[in-house]
Amino acid sequence: MGLIGEVLMLPFAPVRGSAWAIRQVLHEAERIYYDPATVRAELARLEEQLEAGEITEEEFDRREDELLDRLETTMRSGDTTGNGT
């Protein structure tokens, strides 16, 4: 794109910048959501809640299945390099 194209697109620069920032935030949120260390920590917390009587067995099973699905998705994609943050 030449100089004229850049000048014509200048009014859209804030939109392009905002879209980039949104993509970065989304990427980081997905990385944390699917991080195996995060999922394992949530599983441990879930088990503690069950043992403390804070949740029912049915609730535990439902939430455990969701967490295991997240973990399986991560393992299938091969992205197991998360650092747990």
Sequence and secondary structure as in RCSB ss.txt:
>XXXX:A:sequence
MGLIGEVLMLPFAPVRGSAWAIRQVLHEAERIYYDPATVRAELARLEEQLEAGEITEEEFDRREDELLDRLETTM
RSGDTTGNGT
>XXXX:A:secstr
  HHHHHHHGGGHHHHHHHHHHHHHHHHHHHHHH HHHHHHHHHHHHHHHHTTSS HHHHHHHHHHHHHHHHHHH
HHT       
